């Protein structure tokens, strides 16, 4: 019998200016089974989304933050941590100010809080 993973999505965003925000889609606790695919999205507002690189970061319980990767502002180029290089896909939809994370073939080590964040320089 397969156990369920507890995949928790919270979106972190530290705005430099008032009125900037990030919204998680979905905005609730996500539970997946081993082998399933995790698909997360978050939407930015109050800043020039299409000018910012967007990052995904996660934090397993009791462990440090793990930078997973980023997609550059134009959406054609990604950069992934070597730990996730051949495992994840990060993409974006600039017309809707949304960034996506896809993590297939989940295993128990993927249980974590997942964050999206923008570059501080934009």
Biopython code that builds the backbone (N, CA, C, O; Angstrom):
import numpy as np
from Bio.PDB.StructureBuilder import StructureBuilder

atoms = [
    (1, "UNK", "N", (0.842, -1.181, 0.000)),
    (1, "UNK", "CA", (0.000, 0.000, 0.000)),
    (1, "UNK", "C", (0.886, 1.244, 0.000)),
    (1, "UNK", "O", (1.860, 1.318, 0.749)),
    (2, "UNK", "N", (0.548, 2.209, -0.834)),
    (2, "UNK", "CA", (1.330, 3.438, -0.924)),
    (2, "UNK", "C", (0.877, 4.427, 0.138)),
    (2, "UNK", "O", (-0.319, 4.632, 0.345)),
    (3, "UNK", "N", (1.836, 5.028, 0.797)),
    (3, "UNK", "CA", (1.533, 6.076, 1.769)),
    (3, "UNK", "C", (1.367, 7.399, 1.058)),
    (3, "UNK", "O", (1.912, 7.603, -0.027)),
    (4, "UNK", "N", (0.622, 8.291, 1.662)),
    (4, "UNK", "CA", (0.475, 9.637, 1.106)),
    (4, "UNK", "C", (1.636, 10.506, 1.554)),
    (4, "UNK", "O", (2.156, 10.360, 2.660)),
    (5, "UNK", "N", (2.027, 11.404, 0.679)),
    (5, "UNK", "CA", (3.016, 12.419, 1.023)),
    (5, "UNK", "C", (2.269, 13.653, 1.461)),
    (5, "UNK", "O", (1.155, 13.907, 1.003)),
    (6, "UNK", "N", (2.856, 14.401, 2.320)),
    (6, "UNK", "CA", (2.259, 15.672, 2.703)),
    (6, "UNK", "C", (3.036, 16.773, 2.006)),
    (6, "UNK", "O", (4.113, 17.160, 2.458)),
    (7, "UNK", "N", (2.500, 17.275, 0.918)),
    (7, "UNK", "CA", (3.124, 18.349, 0.170)),
    (7, "UNK", "C", (2.386, 19.624, 0.541)),
    (7, "UNK", "O", (1.197, 19.766, 0.258)),
    (8, "UNK", "N", (3.085, 20.538, 1.167)),
    (8, "UNK", "CA", (2.464, 21.768, 1.633)),
    (8, "UNK", "C", (2.976, 22.930, 0.798)),
    (8, "UNK", "O", (4.183, 23.098, 0.623)),
    (9, "UNK", "N", (2.058, 23.723, 0.288)),
    (9, "UNK", "CA", (2.434, 24.901, -0.482)),
    (9, "UNK", "C", (2.084, 26.154, 0.288)),
    (9, "UNK", "O", (0.924, 26.396, 0.620)),
    (10, "UNK", "N", (3.085, 26.933, 0.561)),
    (10, "UNK", "CA", (2.913, 28.285, 1.058)),
    (10, "UNK", "C", (3.735, 29.158, 0.133)),
    (10, "UNK", "O", (4.816, 28.754, -0.296)),
    (11, "UNK", "N", (3.267, 30.296, -0.168)),
    (11, "UNK", "CA", (4.015, 31.195, -1.032)),
    (11, "UNK", "C", (4.622, 32.290, -0.189)),
    (11, "UNK", "O", (3.923, 32.978, 0.555)),
    (12, "UNK", "N", (5.921, 32.448, -0.308)),
    (12, "UNK", "CA", (6.598, 33.515, 0.421)),
    (12, "UNK", "C", (6.955, 34.609, -0.573)),
    (12, "UNK", "O", (7.381, 34.345, -1.697)),
    (13, "UNK", "N", (6.774, 35.805, -0.140)),
    (13, "UNK", "CA", (7.111, 36.942, -0.981)),
    (13, "UNK", "C", (7.396, 38.096, -0.059)),
    (13, "UNK", "O", (6.526, 38.519, 0.702)),
    (14, "UNK", "N", (8.587, 38.601, -0.117)),
    (14, "UNK", "CA", (8.960, 39.726, 0.726)),
    (14, "UNK", "C", (8.964, 40.978, -0.131)),
    (14, "UNK", "O", (9.952, 41.260, -0.810)),
    (15, "UNK", "N", (7.888, 41.724, -0.110)),
    (15, "UNK", "CA", (7.792, 42.877, -0.997)),
    (15, "UNK", "C", (8.744, 43.992, -0.607)),
    (15, "UNK", "O", (8.967, 44.274, 0.570)),
    (16, "UNK", "N", (9.298, 44.616, -1.642)),
    (16, "UNK", "CA", (10.139, 45.793, -1.421)),
    (16, "UNK", "C", (9.275, 47.038, -1.321)),
    (16, "UNK", "O", (9.689, 48.037, -0.731)),
    (17, "UNK", "N", (8.095, 46.987, -1.885)),
    (17, "UNK", "CA", (7.190, 48.127, -1.913)),
    (17, "UNK", "C", (5.801, 47.648, -1.530)),
    (17, "UNK", "O", (5.441, 46.505, -1.813)),
    (18, "UNK", "N", (5.024, 48.498, -0.898)),
    (18, "UNK", "CA", (3.664, 48.111, -0.557)),
    (18, "UNK", "C", (2.873, 47.874, -1.829)),
    (18, "UNK", "O", (3.127, 48.499, -2.859)),
    (19, "UNK", "N", (1.924, 46.978, -1.751)),
    (19, "UNK", "CA", (1.081, 46.666, -2.895)),
    (19, "UNK", "C", (1.583, 45.499, -3.720)),
    (19, "UNK", "O", (0.873, 45.036, -4.613)),
    (20, "UNK", "N", (2.799, 45.002, -3.448)),
    (20, "UNK", "CA", (3.312, 43.838, -4.161)),
    (20, "UNK", "C", (2.849, 42.582, -3.435)),
    (20, "UNK", "O", (2.829, 42.543, -2.205)),
    (21, "UNK", "N", (2.478, 41.555, -4.195)),
    (21, "UNK", "CA", (2.049, 40.322, -3.546)),
    (21, "UNK", "C", (2.209, 39.128, -4.469)),
    (21, "UNK", "O", (2.363, 39.271, -5.682)),
    (22, "UNK", "N", (2.169, 37.932, -3.858)),
    (22, "UNK", "CA", (2.164, 36.663, -4.571)),
    (22, "UNK", "C", (1.005, 35.851, -4.010)),
    (22, "UNK", "O", (0.758, 35.857, -2.804)),
    (23, "UNK", "N", (0.307, 35.163, -4.881)),
    (23, "UNK", "CA", (-0.851, 34.352, -4.490)),
    (23, "UNK", "C", (-0.616, 32.922, -4.951)),
    (23, "UNK", "O", (-0.331, 32.688, -6.125)),
    (24, "UNK", "N", (-0.731, 31.962, -4.035)),
    (24, "UNK", "CA", (-0.551, 30.565, -4.410)),
    (24, "UNK", "C", (-1.802, 30.021, -5.076)),
    (24, "UNK", "O", (-2.923, 30.405, -4.743)),
    (25, "UNK", "N", (-1.585, 29.113, -6.028)),
    (25, "UNK", "CA", (-2.687, 28.476, -6.751)),
    (25, "UNK", "C", (-2.383, 26.978, -6.776)),
    (25, "UNK", "O", (-1.489, 26.616, -7.542)),
    (26, "UNK", "N", (-3.000, 26.084, -6.054)),
    (26, "UNK", "CA", (-4.048, 26.335, -5.073)),
    (26, "UNK", "C", (-3.453, 26.931, -3.809)),
    (26, "UNK", "O", (-2.235, 26.965, -3.638)),
    (27, "UNK", "N", (-4.318, 27.394, -2.932)),
    (27, "UNK", "CA", (-3.834, 28.060, -1.721)),
    (27, "UNK", "C", (-3.996, 27.183, -0.490)),
    (27, "UNK", "O", (-4.096, 27.691, 0.627)),
    (28, "UNK", "N", (-4.022, 25.882, -0.684)),
    (28, "UNK", "CA", (-4.257, 24.994, 0.446)),
    (28, "UNK", "C", (-3.193, 23.901, 0.511)),
    (28, "UNK", "O", (-2.339, 23.784, -0.368)),
    (29, "UNK", "N", (-3.269, 23.118, 1.561)),
    (29, "UNK", "CA", (-2.429, 21.949, 1.790)),
    (29, "UNK", "C", (-2.661, 20.973, 0.635)),
    (29, "UNK", "O", (-3.808, 20.712, 0.270)),
    (30, "UNK", "N", (-1.596, 20.438, 0.063)),
    (30, "UNK", "CA", (-1.701, 19.501, -1.053)),
    (30, "UNK", "C", (-1.167, 18.154, -0.587)),
    (30, "UNK", "O", (-0.064, 18.081, -0.045)),
    (31, "UNK", "N", (-1.931, 17.092, -0.791)),
    (31, "UNK", "CA", (-1.493, 15.748, -0.421)),
    (31, "UNK", "C", (-1.385, 14.912, -1.686)),
    (31, "UNK", "O", (-2.331, 14.835, -2.470)),
    (32, "UNK", "N", (-0.237, 14.291, -1.881)),
    (32, "UNK", "CA", (0.025, 13.464, -3.059)),
    (32, "UNK", "C", (0.540, 12.105, -2.620)),
    (32, "UNK", "O", (1.037, 11.949, -1.505)),
    (33, "UNK", "N", (0.418, 11.123, -3.503)),
    (33, "UNK", "CA", (0.948, 9.792, -3.257)),
    (33, "UNK", "C", (2.293, 9.639, -3.963)),
    (33, "UNK", "O", (2.547, 10.311, -4.963)),
    (34, "UNK", "N", (3.156, 8.760, -3.448)),
    (34, "UNK", "CA", (4.424, 8.509, -4.135)),
    (34, "UNK", "C", (4.179, 8.139, -5.597)),
    (34, "UNK", "O", (3.261, 7.386, -5.920)),
    (35, "UNK", "N", (5.013, 8.680, -6.461)),
    (35, "UNK", "CA", (4.887, 8.425, -7.890)),
    (35, "UNK", "C", (4.045, 9.440, -8.629)),
    (35, "UNK", "O", (4.132, 9.538, -9.853)),
    (36, "UNK", "N", (3.222, 10.206, -7.907)),
    (36, "UNK", "CA", (2.390, 11.221, -8.557)),
    (36, "UNK", "C", (3.223, 12.449, -8.905)),
    (36, "UNK", "O", (4.392, 12.553, -8.533)),
    (37, "UNK", "N", (2.599, 13.370, -9.623)),
    (37, "UNK", "CA", (3.247, 14.615, -10.035)),
    (37, "UNK", "C", (2.677, 15.782, -9.253)),
    (37, "UNK", "O", (1.462, 15.906, -9.093)),
    (38, "UNK", "N", (3.563, 16.633, -8.769)),
    (38, "UNK", "CA", (3.165, 17.857, -8.082)),
    (38, "UNK", "C", (3.216, 19.004, -9.074)),
    (38, "UNK", "O", (4.236, 19.217, -9.729)),
    (39, "UNK", "N", (2.126, 19.741, -9.187)),
    (39, "UNK", "CA", (2.072, 20.935, -10.029)),
    (39, "UNK", "C", (1.624, 22.102, -9.162)),
    (39, "UNK", "O", (0.517, 22.096, -8.622)),
    (40, "UNK", "N", (2.487, 23.101, -9.032)),
    (40, "UNK", "CA", (2.196, 24.281, -8.226)),
    (40, "UNK", "C", (2.314, 25.526, -9.090)),
    (40, "UNK", "O", (3.083, 25.562, -10.050)),
    (41, "UNK", "N", (1.546, 26.540, -8.737)),
    (41, "UNK", "CA", (1.607, 27.820, -9.447)),
    (41, "UNK", "C", (1.454, 28.949, -8.447)),
    (41, "UNK", "O", (0.844, 28.780, -7.391)),
    (42, "UNK", "N", (2.013, 30.104, -8.787)),
    (42, "UNK", "CA", (1.721, 31.304, -8.009)),
    (42, "UNK", "C", (1.670, 32.509, -8.937)),
    (42, "UNK", "O", (2.359, 32.571, -9.956)),
    (43, "UNK", "N", (0.834, 33.459, -8.551)),
    (43, "UNK", "CA", (0.579, 34.655, -9.367)),
    (43, "UNK", "C", (1.097, 35.885, -8.634)),
    (43, "UNK", "O", (0.838, 36.070, -7.445)),
    (44, "UNK", "N", (1.831, 36.722, -9.361)),
    (44, "UNK", "CA", (2.361, 37.953, -8.796)),
    (44, "UNK", "C", (1.522, 39.148, -9.184)),
    (44, "UNK", "O", (0.886, 39.155, -10.238)),
    (45, "UNK", "N", (1.520, 40.160, -8.332)),
    (45, "UNK", "CA", (0.832, 41.411, -8.661)),
    (45, "UNK", "C", (1.526, 42.564, -7.956)),
    (45, "UNK", "O", (2.200, 42.379, -6.943)),
    (46, "UNK", "N", (1.350, 43.757, -8.510)),
    (46, "UNK", "CA", (1.899, 44.953, -7.900)),
    (46, "UNK", "C", (3.342, 45.244, -8.276)),
    (46, "UNK", "O", (3.959, 46.148, -7.714)),
    (47, "UNK", "N", (3.891, 44.480, -9.233)),
    (47, "UNK", "CA", (5.249, 44.717, -9.728)),
    (47, "UNK", "C", (5.301, 44.272, -11.190)),
    (47, "UNK", "O", (4.375, 43.625, -11.679)),
    (48, "UNK", "N", (6.357, 44.611, -11.868)),
    (48, "UNK", "CA", (6.503, 44.243, -13.286)),
    (48, "UNK", "C", (6.934, 42.788, -13.389)),
    (48, "UNK", "O", (8.123, 42.486, -13.484)),
    (49, "UNK", "N", (5.955, 41.892, -13.369)),
    (49, "UNK", "CA", (6.218, 40.456, -13.347)),
    (49, "UNK", "C", (7.124, 40.032, -14.494)),
    (49, "UNK", "O", (8.041, 39.235, -14.301)),
    (50, "UNK", "N", (6.872, 40.559, -15.680)),
    (50, "UNK", "CA", (7.630, 40.125, -16.854)),
    (50, "UNK", "C", (9.061, 40.656, -16.885)),
    (50, "UNK", "O", (9.796, 40.379, -17.833)),
    (51, "UNK", "N", (9.464, 41.403, -15.879)),
    (51, "UNK", "CA", (10.848, 41.899, -15.771)),
    (51, "UNK", "C", (11.642, 41.149, -14.705)),
    (51, "UNK", "O", (12.831, 41.414, -14.526)),
    (52, "UNK", "N", (11.007, 40.219, -13.999)),
    (52, "UNK", "CA", (11.643, 39.555, -12.854)),
    (52, "UNK", "C", (11.895, 38.077, -13.114)),
    (52, "UNK", "O", (11.042, 37.382, -13.667)),
    (53, "UNK", "N", (13.074, 37.599, -12.713)),
    (53, "UNK", "CA", (13.275, 36.156, -12.629)),
    (53, "UNK", "C", (12.462, 35.655, -11.442)),
    (53, "UNK", "O", (12.361, 36.330, -10.418)),
    (54, "UNK", "N", (11.884, 34.468, -11.587)),
    (54, "UNK", "CA", (11.069, 33.880, -10.527)),
    (54, "UNK", "C", (11.700, 32.565, -10.076)),
    (54, "UNK", "O", (12.142, 31.766, -10.901)),
    (55, "UNK", "N", (11.738, 32.350, -8.767)),
    (55, "UNK", "CA", (12.420, 31.211, -8.159)),
    (55, "UNK", "C", (11.430, 30.291, -7.441)),
    (55, "UNK", "O", (10.370, 30.727, -6.992)),
    (56, "UNK", "N", (11.797, 29.014, -7.342)),
    (56, "UNK", "CA", (11.110, 28.067, -6.465)),
    (56, "UNK", "C", (12.121, 27.563, -5.444)),
    (56, "UNK", "O", (13.263, 27.243, -5.777)),
    (57, "UNK", "N", (11.675, 27.502, -4.197)),
    (57, "UNK", "CA", (12.492, 27.103, -3.052)),
    (57, "UNK", "C", (11.619, 26.183, -2.208)),
    (57, "UNK", "O", (10.401, 26.360, -2.164)),
    (58, "UNK", "N", (12.213, 25.216, -1.545)),
    (58, "UNK", "CA", (11.420, 24.385, -0.633)),
    (58, "UNK", "C", (12.162, 24.198, 0.675)),
    (58, "UNK", "O", (13.375, 24.383, 0.765)),
    (59, "UNK", "N", (11.375, 23.816, 1.705)),
    (59, "UNK", "CA", (11.962, 23.548, 3.016)),
    (59, "UNK", "C", (11.313, 22.309, 3.621)),
    (59, "UNK", "O", (10.188, 22.377, 4.117)),
    (60, "UNK", "N", (12.018, 21.171, 3.584)),
    (60, "UNK", "CA", (11.515, 19.983, 4.272)),
    (60, "UNK", "C", (11.494, 20.231, 5.781)),
    (60, "UNK", "O", (12.280, 21.030, 6.290)),
    (61, "UNK", "N", (10.612, 19.560, 6.483)),
    (61, "UNK", "CA", (10.486, 19.742, 7.935)),
    (61, "UNK", "C", (11.827, 19.521, 8.626)),
    (61, "UNK", "O", (12.489, 18.504, 8.415)),
    (62, "UNK", "N", (12.218, 20.492, 9.458)),
    (62, "UNK", "CA", (13.439, 20.380, 10.234)),
    (62, "UNK", "C", (14.727, 20.570, 9.453)),
    (62, "UNK", "O", (15.815, 20.362, 9.990)),
    (63, "UNK", "N", (14.617, 20.965, 8.184)),
    (63, "UNK", "CA", (15.810, 21.141, 7.353)),
    (63, "UNK", "C", (15.903, 22.570, 6.836)),
    (63, "UNK", "O", (14.980, 23.368, 7.000)),
    (64, "UNK", "N", (17.026, 22.872, 6.212)),
    (64, "UNK", "CA", (17.261, 24.200, 5.652)),
    (64, "UNK", "C", (16.492, 24.379, 4.345)),
    (64, "UNK", "O", (16.027, 23.420, 3.729)),
    (65, "UNK", "N", (16.381, 25.642, 3.951)),
    (65, "UNK", "CA", (15.793, 25.952, 2.648)),
    (65, "UNK", "C", (16.636, 25.343, 1.539)),
    (65, "UNK", "O", (17.863, 25.300, 1.632)),
    (66, "UNK", "N", (15.968, 24.870, 0.486)),
    (66, "UNK", "CA", (16.647, 24.311, -0.681)),
    (66, "UNK", "C", (16.208, 25.093, -1.911)),
    (66, "UNK", "O", (15.037, 25.055, -2.287)),
    (67, "UNK", "N", (17.143, 25.804, -2.540)),
    (67, "UNK", "CA", (16.832, 26.505, -3.783)),
    (67, "UNK", "C", (16.701, 25.461, -4.878)),
    (67, "UNK", "O", (17.607, 24.654, -5.091)),
    (68, "UNK", "N", (15.567, 25.480, -5.574)),
    (68, "UNK", "CA", (15.304, 24.485, -6.604)),
    (68, "UNK", "C", (15.693, 24.982, -7.991)),
    (68, "UNK", "O", (16.291, 24.252, -8.781)),
    (69, "UNK", "N", (15.349, 26.227, -8.272)),
    (69, "UNK", "CA", (15.682, 26.762, -9.586)),
    (69, "UNK", "C", (14.919, 28.035, -9.870)),
    (69, "UNK", "O", (14.147, 28.523, -9.044)),
    (70, "UNK", "N", (15.158, 28.568, -11.080)),
    (70, "UNK", "CA", (14.482, 29.800, -11.479)),
    (70, "UNK", "C", (14.227, 29.796, -12.970)),
    (70, "UNK", "O", (14.858, 29.071, -13.740)),
    (71, "UNK", "N", (13.273, 30.639, -13.347)),
    (71, "UNK", "CA", (13.001, 30.906, -14.759)),
    (71, "UNK", "C", (13.227, 32.401, -14.950)),
    (71, "UNK", "O", (12.743, 33.224, -14.172)),
    (72, "UNK", "N", (13.968, 32.732, -15.996)),
    (72, "UNK", "CA", (14.284, 34.138, -16.254)),
    (72, "UNK", "C", (13.064, 34.877, -16.786)),
    (72, "UNK", "O", (12.073, 34.264, -17.182)),
    (73, "UNK", "N", (13.153, 36.188, -16.788)),
    (73, "UNK", "CA", (11.998, 37.047, -17.081)),
    (73, "UNK", "C", (11.330, 36.749, -18.413)),
    (73, "UNK", "O", (10.103, 36.785, -18.498)),
    (74, "UNK", "N", (12.092, 36.460, -19.443)),
    (74, "UNK", "CA", (11.515, 36.213, -20.770)),
    (74, "UNK", "C", (10.896, 34.825, -20.879)),
    (74, "UNK", "O", (10.110, 34.573, -21.793)),
    (75, "UNK", "N", (11.236, 33.918, -19.962)),
    (75, "UNK", "CA", (10.631, 32.597, -19.912)),
    (75, "UNK", "C", (11.306, 31.536, -20.755)),
    (75, "UNK", "O", (10.914, 30.370, -20.691)),
    (76, "UNK", "N", (12.299, 31.893, -21.537)),
    (76, "UNK", "CA", (12.949, 30.920, -22.417)),
    (76, "UNK", "C", (14.114, 30.198, -21.748)),
    (76, "UNK", "O", (14.555, 29.153, -22.228)),
    (77, "UNK", "N", (14.610, 30.743, -20.652)),
    (77, "UNK", "CA", (15.791, 30.175, -20.001)),
    (77, "UNK", "C", (15.479, 29.835, -18.549)),
    (77, "UNK", "O", (14.854, 30.612, -17.828)),
    (78, "UNK", "N", (15.931, 28.653, -18.142)),
    (78, "UNK", "CA", (15.793, 28.222, -16.750)),
    (78, "UNK", "C", (17.170, 27.871, -16.207)),
    (78, "UNK", "O", (18.104, 27.595, -16.960)),
    (79, "UNK", "N", (17.273, 27.888, -14.900)),
    (79, "UNK", "CA", (18.487, 27.452, -14.215)),
    (79, "UNK", "C", (18.029, 26.619, -13.027)),
    (79, "UNK", "O", (17.204, 27.067, -12.231)),
    (80, "UNK", "N", (18.567, 25.398, -12.906)),
    (80, "UNK", "CA", (18.154, 24.499, -11.841)),
    (80, "UNK", "C", (19.330, 24.142, -10.940)),
    (80, "UNK", "O", (20.472, 24.065, -11.393)),
    (81, "UNK", "N", (19.036, 23.925, -9.663)),
    (81, "UNK", "CA", (20.021, 23.381, -8.738)),
    (81, "UNK", "C", (20.417, 21.994, -9.238)),
    (81, "UNK", "O", (19.593, 21.277, -9.807)),
    (82, "UNK", "N", (21.673, 21.619, -9.027)),
    (82, "UNK", "CA", (22.118, 20.293, -9.476)),
    (82, "UNK", "C", (21.290, 19.180, -8.835)),
    (82, "UNK", "O", (21.149, 18.105, -9.416)),
    (83, "UNK", "N", (20.745, 19.425, -7.653)),
    (83, "UNK", "CA", (19.909, 18.424, -6.978)),
    (83, "UNK", "C", (18.601, 18.160, -7.711)),
    (83, "UNK", "O", (17.991, 17.104, -7.537)),
    (84, "UNK", "N", (18.167, 19.118, -8.532)),
    (84, "UNK", "CA", (16.873, 19.008, -9.205)),
    (84, "UNK", "C", (16.999, 19.054, -10.729)),
    (84, "UNK", "O", (15.987, 19.026, -11.430)),
    (85, "UNK", "N", (18.214, 19.123, -11.244)),
    (85, "UNK", "CA", (18.493, 19.391, -12.656)),
    (85, "UNK", "C", (17.637, 18.580, -13.630)),
    (85, "UNK", "O", (17.057, 19.153, -14.553)),
    (86, "UNK", "N", (17.546, 17.296, -13.451)),
    (86, "UNK", "CA", (16.817, 16.451, -14.401)),
    (86, "UNK", "C", (15.469, 16.006, -13.867)),
    (86, "UNK", "O", (14.895, 15.027, -14.344)),
    (87, "UNK", "N", (14.966, 16.725, -12.875)),
    (87, "UNK", "CA", (13.768, 16.269, -12.201)),
    (87, "UNK", "C", (12.603, 17.235, -12.228)),
    (87, "UNK", "O", (11.454, 16.803, -12.147)),
    (88, "UNK", "N", (12.860, 18.530, -12.340)),
    (88, "UNK", "CA", (11.780, 19.508, -12.260)),
    (88, "UNK", "C", (11.676, 20.319, -13.542)),
    (88, "UNK", "O", (12.581, 20.335, -14.376)),
    (89, "UNK", "N", (10.542, 20.989, -13.664)),
    (89, "UNK", "CA", (10.365, 21.972, -14.731)),
    (89, "UNK", "C", (9.764, 23.229, -14.112)),
    (89, "UNK", "O", (8.760, 23.169, -13.402)),
    (90, "UNK", "N", (10.387, 24.356, -14.390)),
    (90, "UNK", "CA", (9.855, 25.650, -13.974)),
    (90, "UNK", "C", (9.525, 26.421, -15.240)),
    (90, "UNK", "O", (10.350, 26.528, -16.148)),
    (91, "UNK", "N", (8.315, 26.958, -15.293)),
    (91, "UNK", "CA", (7.888, 27.726, -16.463)),
    (91, "UNK", "C", (7.083, 28.924, -15.985)),
    (91, "UNK", "O", (6.795, 29.061, -14.796)),
    (92, "UNK", "N", (6.725, 29.786, -16.924)),
    (92, "UNK", "CA", (5.973, 30.984, -16.552)),
    (92, "UNK", "C", (5.047, 31.390, -17.676)),
    (92, "UNK", "O", (5.251, 31.048, -18.841)),
    (93, "UNK", "N", (4.020, 32.130, -17.289)),
    (93, "UNK", "CA", (3.053, 32.712, -18.213)),
    (93, "UNK", "C", (3.013, 34.202, -17.899)),
    (93, "UNK", "O", (2.282, 34.639, -17.010)),
    (94, "UNK", "N", (3.802, 34.976, -18.632)),
    (94, "UNK", "CA", (3.895, 36.412, -18.345)),
    (94, "UNK", "C", (2.582, 37.142, -18.579)),
    (94, "UNK", "O", (2.310, 38.142, -17.916)),
    (95, "UNK", "N", (1.760, 36.659, -19.512)),
    (95, "UNK", "CA", (0.496, 37.349, -19.788)),
    (95, "UNK", "C", (-0.462, 37.279, -18.604)),
    (95, "UNK", "O", (-1.337, 38.134, -18.461)),
    (96, "UNK", "N", (-0.300, 36.259, -17.748)),
    (96, "UNK", "CA", (-1.142, 36.119, -16.560)),
    (96, "UNK", "C", (-0.360, 36.289, -15.259)),
    (96, "UNK", "O", (-0.913, 36.088, -14.178)),
    (97, "UNK", "N", (0.919, 36.658, -15.350)),
    (97, "UNK", "CA", (1.783, 36.871, -14.172)),
    (97, "UNK", "C", (1.838, 35.643, -13.267)),
    (97, "UNK", "O", (1.727, 35.751, -12.046)),
    (98, "UNK", "N", (2.012, 34.464, -13.890)),
    (98, "UNK", "CA", (2.004, 33.204, -13.149)),
    (98, "UNK", "C", (3.305, 32.440, -13.409)),
    (98, "UNK", "O", (3.794, 32.391, -14.538)),
    (99, "UNK", "N", (3.854, 31.847, -12.349)),
    (99, "UNK", "CA", (5.011, 30.961, -12.462)),
    (99, "UNK", "C", (4.582, 29.568, -12.005)),
    (99, "UNK", "O", (3.803, 29.427, -11.062)),
    (100, "UNK", "N", (5.101, 28.529, -12.689)),
    (100, "UNK", "CA", (4.691, 27.145, -12.444)),
    (100, "UNK", "C", (5.892, 26.289, -12.038)),
    (100, "UNK", "O", (7.020, 26.531, -12.465)),
    (101, "UNK", "N", (5.623, 25.295, -11.210)),
    (101, "UNK", "CA", (6.604, 24.273, -10.848)),
    (101, "UNK", "C", (5.969, 22.916, -11.092)),
    (101, "UNK", "O", (4.849, 22.663, -10.648)),
    (102, "UNK", "N", (6.678, 22.039, -11.795)),
    (102, "UNK", "CA", (6.235, 20.661, -11.988)),
    (102, "UNK", "C", (7.323, 19.740, -11.455)),
    (102, "UNK", "O", (8.484, 19.833, -11.856)),
    (103, "UNK", "N", (6.936, 18.850, -10.547)),
    (103, "UNK", "CA", (7.857, 17.896, -9.930)),
    (103, "UNK", "C", (7.229, 16.506, -10.046)),
    (103, "UNK", "O", (6.356, 16.154, -9.254)),
    (104, "UNK", "N", (7.671, 15.708, -11.038)),
    (104, "UNK", "CA", (7.077, 14.383, -11.238)),
    (104, "UNK", "C", (7.689, 13.322, -10.324)),
    (104, "UNK", "O", (8.699, 13.558, -9.661)),
    (105, "UNK", "N", (7.058, 12.160, -10.305)),
    (105, "UNK", "CA", (7.572, 10.982, -9.613)),
    (105, "UNK", "C", (7.954, 11.295, -8.165)),
    (105, "UNK", "O", (9.094, 11.095, -7.748)),
    (106, "UNK", "N", (6.976, 11.788, -7.418)),
    (106, "UNK", "CA", (7.213, 12.191, -6.027)),
    (106, "UNK", "C", (7.668, 11.029, -5.152)),
    (106, "UNK", "O", (7.283, 9.879, -5.362)),
    (107, "UNK", "N", (8.493, 11.359, -4.173)),
    (107, "UNK", "CA", (8.906, 10.391, -3.168)),
    (107, "UNK", "C", (8.801, 11.061, -1.799)),
    (107, "UNK", "O", (8.615, 12.276, -1.731)),
    (108, "UNK", "N", (8.913, 10.305, -0.711)),
    (108, "UNK", "CA", (8.722, 10.896, 0.620)),
    (108, "UNK", "C", (9.640, 12.083, 0.918)),
    (108, "UNK", "O", (9.262, 12.963, 1.692)),
    (109, "UNK", "N", (10.819, 12.127, 0.332)),
    (109, "UNK", "CA", (11.745, 13.245, 0.559)),
    (109, "UNK", "C", (11.239, 14.554, -0.039)),
    (109, "UNK", "O", (11.783, 15.617, 0.259)),
    (110, "UNK", "N", (10.208, 14.494, -0.878)),
    (110, "UNK", "CA", (9.647, 15.704, -1.485)),
    (110, "UNK", "C", (8.627, 16.395, -0.588)),
    (110, "UNK", "O", (8.113, 17.458, -0.933)),
    (111, "UNK", "N", (8.336, 15.798, 0.555)),
    (111, "UNK", "CA", (7.411, 16.426, 1.496)),
    (111, "UNK", "C", (8.081, 17.666, 2.079)),
    (111, "UNK", "O", (9.126, 17.571, 2.723)),
    (112, "UNK", "N", (7.468, 18.838, 1.849)),
    (112, "UNK", "CA", (8.107, 20.102, 2.231)),
    (112, "UNK", "C", (7.117, 21.244, 2.088)),
    (112, "UNK", "O", (6.016, 21.077, 1.563)),
    (113, "UNK", "N", (7.530, 22.395, 2.562)),
    (113, "UNK", "CA", (6.835, 23.642, 2.260)),
    (113, "UNK", "C", (7.526, 24.214, 1.032)),
    (113, "UNK", "O", (8.749, 24.344, 1.010)),
    (114, "UNK", "N", (6.746, 24.557, 0.008)),
    (114, "UNK", "CA", (7.274, 25.089, -1.247)),
    (114, "UNK", "C", (6.977, 26.577, -1.331)),
    (114, "UNK", "O", (5.876, 27.025, -1.012)),
    (115, "UNK", "N", (7.977, 27.334, -1.767)),
    (115, "UNK", "CA", (7.868, 28.787, -1.858)),
    (115, "UNK", "C", (8.189, 29.249, -3.274)),
    (115, "UNK", "O", (9.040, 28.665, -3.945)),
    (116, "UNK", "N", (7.512, 30.289, -3.722)),
    (116, "UNK", "CA", (7.972, 30.993, -4.919)),
    (116, "UNK", "C", (8.399, 32.387, -4.482)),
    (116, "UNK", "O", (7.874, 32.937, -3.514)),
    (117, "UNK", "N", (9.351, 32.943, -5.203)),
    (117, "UNK", "CA", (9.877, 34.268, -4.857)),
    (117, "UNK", "C", (10.401, 34.939, -6.114)),
    (117, "UNK", "O", (10.760, 34.272, -7.084)),
    (118, "UNK", "N", (10.440, 36.257, -6.087)),
    (118, "UNK", "CA", (10.989, 37.010, -7.216)),
    (118, "UNK", "C", (12.376, 37.520, -6.872)),
    (118, "UNK", "O", (12.736, 37.631, -5.700)),
    (119, "UNK", "N", (13.152, 37.831, -7.904)),
    (119, "UNK", "CA", (14.450, 38.468, -7.685)),
    (119, "UNK", "C", (14.258, 39.788, -6.954)),
    (119, "UNK", "O", (13.279, 40.498, -7.186)),
    (120, "UNK", "N", (15.180, 40.110, -6.085)),
    (120, "UNK", "CA", (15.105, 41.381, -5.358)),
    (120, "UNK", "C", (15.451, 42.565, -6.251)),
    (120, "UNK", "O", (15.076, 43.695, -5.942)),
    (121, "UNK", "N", (16.163, 42.329, -7.358)),
    (121, "UNK", "CA", (16.628, 43.419, -8.208)),
    (121, "UNK", "C", (15.597, 43.920, -9.204)),
    (121, "UNK", "O", (15.927, 44.782, -10.019)),
    (122, "UNK", "N", (14.398, 43.437, -9.183)),
    (122, "UNK", "CA", (13.439, 43.912, -10.194)),
    (122, "UNK", "C", (12.338, 44.752, -9.575)),
    (122, "UNK", "O", (11.452, 45.228, -10.285)),
]
sb = StructureBuilder()
sb.init_structure("model")
sb.init_model(0)
sb.init_chain("A")
sb.init_seg("    ")
for serial, (resi, resn, name, xyz) in enumerate(atoms, 1):
    if name == "N":
        sb.init_residue(resn, " ", resi, " ")
    sb.init_atom(name, np.array(xyz, "f"), 0.0, 1.0, " ", f" {name:<3s}", serial, name[0])
structure = sb.get_structure()
